Amino acid sequence: MIQRSLIDQLTAEARAGGVQQLVVGAVVANDGAILLLRRPTDDFTGGIYELPSGKVEPGEILDEALSREVKEESGLDIGEITSYLGSFDYTSGSGKKSRQFNFAVTVAATEPVILQEHDEYRWTPITDEPPVTDAVKGVLARYREEIVA
């Protein structure tokens, strides 16, 4: 499980760096594949695949937001947060400086995946070159190095 001190440190560093929006993302794995969700084409960065992810609400801490977002976006329940996989910064659709903190997680069950905010999902073999942004590719490379290796 992720230590509270790490969560507090990550949050403090982001705020000190002028980050306006905190976001969490999860690498959900199942039998050598990872869960990717496709954004609707009419959405911000529509058509791309991404990790289950979303905004941290006011008053929420990172691990709570991660559990909520994975549930909202995939219908899956996090069993455990096993590793911190780094972060990346980007500008949100509303122009906010955002930082996405990424974690490897286990889930209680991998099916059924129930989509509410995306139009498609896929389990992509971790050995494949997934159709994601370069930032997410970096997170997956770290996942391969730390978890799969």
Long-range contacts (C-beta under 8 A, 24 or more apart in sequence): 1-80, 1-81, 1-82, 2-63, 2-81, 2-83, 2-84, 2-103, 6-84, 7-61, 7-62, 7-63, 10-62, 10-84, 10-87, 10-101, 11-61, 11-62, 14-87, 14-99, 17-99, 18-97, 19-89, 19-97, 19-98, 19-99, 20-96, 20-97, 20-98, 21-55, 21-56, 21-92, 21-96, 21-97, 21-98, 21-99, 22-55, 22-56, 22-62, 22-65, 22-98, 22-99, 22-101, 23-53, 23-54, 23-55, 23-56, 23-98, 23-99, 23-100, 23-101, 24-53, 24-54, 24-56, 24-62, 24-65, 24-66, 24-69, 24-100, 24-101, 24-102, 24-103, 25-50, 25-51, 25-52, 25-53, 25-100, 25-101, 25-102, 25-103, 25-136, 25-139, 26-51, 26-52, 26-53, 26-66, 26-69, 26-70, 26-78, 26-102, 26-103, 26-104, 26-105, 27-51, 27-85, 27-102, 27-103, 27-104, 27-105, 27-139, 27-140, 27-143, 27-147, 28-52, 28-70, 28-74, 28-76, 28-105, 28-107, 28-110, 29-104, 29-106, 29-126, 29-143, 29-147, 30-107, 30-110, 30-123, 32-125, 32-126, 32-127, 33-123, 33-124, 33-125, 33-126, 34-123, 34-124, 34-126, 34-130, 34-140, 34-143, 35-74, 35-76, 35-110, 35-113, 35-121, 35-122, 35-123, 36-121, 36-122, 36-123, 36-124, 36-130, 36-131, 36-132, 37-73, 37-74, 37-115, 37-117, 37-118, 37-120, 37-121, 38-118, 38-119, 38-120, 38-121, 38-122, 39-118, 39-119, 40-117, 40-118, 40-119, 41-119, 44-92, 44-93, 45-93, 45-133, 48-131, 48-132, 48-133, 49-122, 49-124, 49-130, 49-131, 49-132, 50-132, 50-133, 50-136, 51-102, 51-132, 51-136, 51-139, 52-76, 53-100, 53-102, 62-101, 66-103, 66-105, 70-105, 70-107, 72-116, 72-117, 73-115, 73-116, 73-117, 73-118, 74-113, 74-114, 74-115, 74-121, 75-112, 75-113, 75-114, 75-115, 75-116, 76-107, 76-108, 76-109, 76-110, 76-113, 77-107, 77-108, 77-109, 78-105, 78-106, 78-107, 78-108, 79-105, 79-106, 79-107, 79-108, 80-105, 80-106, 81-105, 82-106, 82-147, 83-143, 83-146, 83-147, 85-139, 85-142, 85-143, 85-146, 86-138, 86-139, 86-142, 88-135, 88-138, 88-139, 90-135, 100-135, 102-139, 104-143, 104-146, 104-147
